Amino acid sequence: MSLGAIGRAQGGLRVAGSKLDAVAHNTANMATKGVRQIDVNGVETPAGVRPQVTQRESEGIDPVAVTVDRTVAALTYTANLAVIKTADEMLGETIDLME
């Protein structure tokens, strides 16, 4: 793993964090009539992945979809943290070998 892996994982953390923010908004507004549902997707750029936030009209927010989105976002966040931790450990081992 390299510093690039850490950068990509940081982008994944930003996307997952934005997705969790959107899930919180959608959960809080499930019973609100005429609410605009917030969606977040990851968009690849030359600098890495960044969140793309969109809003759309909704007849109602599906509680099952919100639950799935929350679970996926939380697992994505955890996975990206694991990538950063592993990359950090590997870089530390590499530095130790060079001494």
N, C-alpha and C positions, 0 to 999 in steps of 0.2 A: 504494500500500500504506500501511497505517496501523499504529498501535500495536496495534490489534485483531488485525491479521494476525500480528504478532509473538507476541501472547498465544495465538492459536490454534495457531501453529506450536510454541510451547513445550509446549502440551498434547499435540500430536502426538509431540514428542520424548519426553515422559513415557510415552505409550502404547507407542511403539516400544522404548524402553529396558526397560520392563516385559516386553514381548514377548520381547526378547532374553534377559532373565533367565529367563523361562519356557522358552525354547528350550534354554538351558544346562542347566536342571534336567532337562528331558525327555531331552536327549541323554545326560547323565550317568547316567540311570536306565533307559536302553533295555533293558538286560538284567536289571533288577531285577523279580522277580515281585511282583505285588500293589501296584505303585507307583501312586500317584494322579497322573494326568497333569494338568499345569497349563496352563490356557488363559487368554489375555488378549484382551479386546476393548475398543475405545474406546467410552465412553459420553458422550453430549453432556449437559452441564449448563449452567445459566445462566452459570456462571463459565468455561465452556470445556469441552474434552474432557478426560476423566480415564480412567485405566486401570481396568478391572473384571477382577479376577483370580478365576477359578473353578478348582476341582479336581474331577476326576471319576475314577471307577474305570475301569481300563483293562485289557484282556486283554494288552495289549502296546502299546508306542509305535511307531508307523509311522515308519521312518527317512526315507521319502520326504516324508511330511507335515512332519517336523521340518526337513528341508532346505528345503522350500518356505517354511515359517514363518520360518526364519532369513533367507532371501533377501528375503522381503517386509518383514520388520522392518528389515533393514539399508537397503533402498532407501527405506523410509518415513522412517527417521532422516535419511538423506542429503537427501531432498527437503525435509524440514522445516528442516534447516540452511540449505538454499539459500533458502528463503522468508525466514528471519530475516536472512540476509546481504543479500538484495535489498531487503527493507524497510528495513534499516539504511542502505544506500546511498542509497535514495530519500529517506529522512528527512534524511540529511546534505545531499543536493542541495537539498532544500527549504529547509533552514536557511541554506545558502549563498546562495540566491536572495533570502532575506529580509534579508540584511545589506546 
